[in-house]
């Protein structure tokens, strides 16, 4: 069973398999300093302290959201230690989720949600998620439904292929070169009356992520310009077809 001590142990445990560089070896237009693992751990600890203060403020207003802290700790812990044993306490059975990698599709059900998440862990085995202090937004509807938005950092060494939808051997994949990658994302969670996530979404800049990982070339390189120029072909075909 999950308890507070397991959560605290996960907070203290380093996860990166090897040292991270001082700056990302990225193809972005500017240097990007890496947030070190001790800084990530400290940020996560501070995030939970701040989130607790936010929930305490709501309690003073007569709104008891103590269950949200329990949910957040289980959710973060389960992905950091790769333990899915508390999924029934986190997600509705028909949870619906979208991500950049679904190409517009909606994932439905806990099993599909887990398969999608583990595609990232298989590509980046030491992948860790760390919420950013001060960047969590809590909303309560007039009907009492809770909705949360969180901005966080993902960090790890991209050693293998990142499988996209449907996240199996038939899926298209983006291959990592072993570089350390660190990028931000925003998650949106909607909860049902039982305190389970019934709908969610992960949003991030795919150009940013693939350039940070050294997969997509710099914007001022001939390779990038060639990729962008290739978009002229379908545009030209469409114009010629429409004239006919």
Secondary structure per residue as TSV (DSSP state, phi and psi in degrees):
chain	resnum	aa	ss	phi	psi
A	1	X	-	360.0	143.0
A	2	X	-	-72.4	138.2
A	3	X	-	-144.4	176.3
A	4	X	H	-62.6	-36.1
A	5	X	H	-65.8	-38.4
A	6	X	H	-62.1	-39.7
A	7	X	H	-63.1	-45.9
A	8	X	H	-65.7	-38.0
A	9	X	H	-62.2	-41.4
A	10	X	H	-65.2	-36.6
A	11	X	H	-60.8	-39.6
A	12	X	H	-83.7	-16.4
A	13	X	-	-83.9	123.1
A	14	X	-	-68.1	149.0
A	15	X	-	-122.7	-24.7
A	16	X	-	-64.7	134.2
A	17	X	S	-77.0	-21.8
A	18	X	S	-154.6	164.4
A	19	X	-	-59.9	143.4
A	20	X	-	-89.6	150.9
A	21	X	-	-73.2	166.9
A	22	X	S	-69.5	-38.3
A	23	X	B	-126.2	147.8
A	24	X	-	-63.5	139.6
A	25	X	-	-85.9	68.5
A	26	X	-	-106.7	173.0
A	27	X	-	-109.4	26.2
A	28	X	S	-77.9	165.8
A	29	X	S	-77.4	-14.1
A	30	X	S	-132.1	154.1
A	31	X	-	-64.6	143.8
A	32	X	-	-125.3	114.2
A	33	X	B	-73.6	135.9
A	34	X	-	-77.4	136.9
A	35	X	-	-80.8	116.9
A	36	X	-	-67.7	162.1
A	37	X	H	-62.7	-42.1
A	38	X	H	-58.5	-36.9
A	39	X	H	-67.1	-40.3
A	40	X	H	-61.1	-44.6
A	41	X	H	-62.6	-42.9
A	42	X	H	-65.3	-39.9
A	43	X	H	-61.8	-42.2
A	44	X	H	-65.0	-43.6
A	45	X	H	-59.3	-45.3
A	46	X	H	-64.7	-37.4
A	47	X	H	-59.1	-45.5
A	48	X	H	-68.0	-33.4
A	49	X	H	-64.2	-47.1
A	50	X	H	-65.6	-38.4
A	51	X	H	-65.6	-38.0
A	52	X	H	-61.9	-39.7
A	53	X	H	-65.7	-36.6
A	54	X	H	-64.7	-43.4
A	55	X	H	-67.7	-35.0
A	56	X	H	-65.1	-35.6
A	57	X	H	-63.7	-42.6
A	58	X	H	-63.7	-36.4
A	59	X	H	-62.8	-36.9
A	60	X	H	-63.6	-26.1
A	61	X	T	-86.5	2.6
A	62	X	T	91.0	14.3
A	63	X	-	-114.6	111.6
A	64	X	-	-88.7	110.1
A	65	X	-	-120.5	28.3
A	66	X	H	-60.1	-29.4
A	67	X	H	-64.8	-25.4
A	68	X	H	-66.8	-37.1
A	69	X	H	-64.4	-42.6
A	70	X	H	-60.5	-43.7
A	71	X	H	-62.1	-46.5
A	72	X	H	-62.0	-41.4
A	73	X	H	-65.5	-44.9
A	74	X	H	-63.7	-41.6
A	75	X	H	-63.7	-50.3
A	76	X	H	-63.8	-44.3
A	77	X	H	-61.1	-43.7
A	78	X	H	-61.5	-38.4
A	79	X	H	-80.7	-32.4
A	80	X	H	-68.2	-39.1
A	81	X	H	-100.5	0.9
A	82	X	T	60.9	44.6
A	83	X	-	-118.3	112.7
A	84	X	-	-99.7	17.7
A	85	X	T	-69.7	-16.6
A	86	X	T	-105.9	17.4
A	87	X	G	-57.4	-37.1
A	88	X	G	-67.2	-16.2
A	89	X	G	-94.3	-2.0
A	90	X	T	-114.3	-36.7
A	91	X	E	-127.0	144.5
A	92	X	E	-66.6	149.2
A	93	X	E	-61.1	-31.1
A	94	X	E	-104.9	34.1
A	95	X	E	-51.7	139.5
A	96	X	E	-114.3	134.6
A	97	X	E	-146.3	145.3
A	98	X	E	-129.1	153.3
A	99	X	-	-149.2	160.7
A	100	X	G	-52.3	-37.1
A	101	X	G	-77.7	-3.8
A	102	X	G	-86.8	-9.2
A	103	X	T	57.3	37.6
A	104	X	T	98.7	-12.1
A	105	X	-	-77.4	163.1
A	106	X	-	-113.7	124.9
A	107	X	E	-75.5	137.0
A	108	X	E	-128.0	127.3
A	109	X	S	100.6	152.7
A	110	X	H	-62.9	-42.9
A	111	X	H	-60.9	-42.6
A	112	X	H	-66.8	-37.3
A	113	X	H	-64.5	-41.8
A	114	X	H	-66.6	-42.9
A	115	X	H	-59.2	-42.9
A	116	X	H	-60.5	-45.6
A	117	X	H	-66.3	-39.2
A	118	X	H	-73.4	-14.4
A	119	X	H	-61.2	-37.1
A	120	X	H	-71.4	-39.8
A	121	X	H	-68.5	-33.1
A	122	X	H	-70.5	-34.9
A	123	X	H	-79.1	-35.2
A	124	X	S	-128.5	82.5
A	125	X	T	-57.9	-30.0
A	126	X	T	-99.7	20.7
A	127	X	-	-57.8	130.0
A	128	X	E	-130.7	148.1
A	129	X	E	-109.6	134.8
A	130	X	E	-138.7	116.6
A	131	X	E	-67.5	149.8
A	132	X	E	-94.1	126.5
A	133	X	E	-54.2	141.2
A	134	X	E	78.7	2.7
A	135	X	E	-124.7	60.5
A	136	X	E	-136.5	135.3
A	137	X	E	-128.0	122.7
A	138	X	E	-113.3	132.8
A	139	X	E	-133.5	140.8
A	140	X	E	-125.9	125.1
A	141	X	-	-76.8	164.0
A	142	X	T	-58.1	-24.0
A	143	X	T	-84.3	-3.2
A	144	X	-	92.0	6.5
A	145	X	-	-76.0	139.5
A	146	X	E	-102.4	136.5
A	147	X	E	-135.7	138.0
A	148	X	E	-132.2	142.4
A	149	X	E	-124.2	131.0
A	150	X	E	-131.3	134.2
A	151	X	E	-105.1	135.2
A	152	X	E	-147.1	175.3
A	153	X	E	-117.2	134.6
A	154	X	E	-106.6	135.7
A	155	X	E	-139.8	144.1
A	156	X	E	163.6	177.1
A	157	X	E	-98.0	118.1
A	158	X	-	-81.9	89.4
A	159	X	-	-94.8	-24.5
A	160	X	S	-130.0	-174.0
A	161	X	E	-75.0	132.7
A	162	X	E	-92.0	107.5
A	163	X	E	-79.2	133.3
A	164	X	-	-93.5	-172.1
A	165	X	T	-55.8	134.5
A	166	X	T	-92.8	22.5
A	167	X	-	66.1	33.3
A	168	X	S	-133.4	-167.1
A	169	X	T	-67.0	-16.4
A	170	X	T	-88.0	-6.8
A	171	X	S	-79.7	149.3
A	172	X	-	-64.2	150.2
A	173	X	E	-137.6	148.4
A	174	X	E	-106.6	123.1
A	175	X	E	-94.3	127.1
A	176	X	-	-85.6	159.0
A	177	X	-	-106.8	10.2
A	178	X	S	91.6	-1.5
A	179	X	-	-69.2	152.7
A	180	X	E	-74.8	132.3
A	181	X	E	-123.4	143.5
A	182	X	E	-146.5	121.7
A	183	X	E	-148.8	160.6
A	184	X	E	-99.0	156.0
A	185	X	E	-148.8	166.4
A	186	X	E	-126.1	129.5
A	187	X	E	-111.4	144.3
A	188	X	E	-121.9	128.1
A	189	X	E	-125.3	132.2
A	190	X	E	-116.5	136.4
A	191	X	E	-112.5	148.2
A	192	X	-	-88.8	-173.4
A	193	X	T	-68.0	-16.3
A	194	X	T	-94.6	6.5
A	195	X	S	75.2	24.2
A	196	X	-	-108.9	143.3
A	197	X	E	-68.9	120.9
A	198	X	E	-105.7	-17.7
A	199	X	E	-153.2	142.4
A	200	X	E	-157.1	170.5
A	201	X	E	-158.1	139.7
A	202	X	E	-115.0	127.5
A	203	X	E	-121.8	132.4
A	204	X	-	-158.3	165.1
A	205	X	-	-86.4	107.5
A	206	X	H	-66.7	-33.8
A	207	X	H	-61.9	-46.1
A	208	X	H	-60.7	-47.8
A	209	X	H	-63.2	-44.4
A	210	X	H	-74.1	-29.2
A	211	X	H	-73.3	-37.5
A	212	X	H	-62.9	-33.3
A	213	X	T	-86.4	1.7
A	214	X	T	75.5	14.4
A	215	X	-	-87.0	-50.7
A	216	X	S	-88.1	135.2
A	217	X	-	-67.5	168.4
A	218	X	-	-62.1	155.6
A	219	X	T	-69.1	-21.4
A	220	X	T	-99.1	12.4
A	221	X	S	-90.7	156.3
A	222	X	H	-67.3	-29.6
A	223	X	H	-65.7	-43.6
A	224	X	H	-65.2	-43.5
A	225	X	H	-63.8	-34.4
A	226	X	H	-67.3	-40.1
A	227	X	H	-61.9	-44.2
A	228	X	H	-67.4	-37.1
A	229	X	H	-66.2	-26.7
A	230	X	T	-61.4	-21.1
A	231	X	H	-67.9	-15.0
A	232	X	H	-69.2	-26.5
A	233	X	H	-65.5	-55.2
A	234	X	H	-63.7	-31.7
A	235	X	H	-64.6	-42.0
A	236	X	H	-65.5	-43.5
A	237	X	H	-60.9	-42.1
A	238	X	H	-63.6	-41.2
A	239	X	H	-66.0	-43.0
A	240	X	H	-65.4	-38.8
A	241	X	H	-66.5	-39.8
A	242	X	H	-67.5	-29.5
A	243	X	H	-73.0	-30.7
A	244	X	-	-73.6	360.0
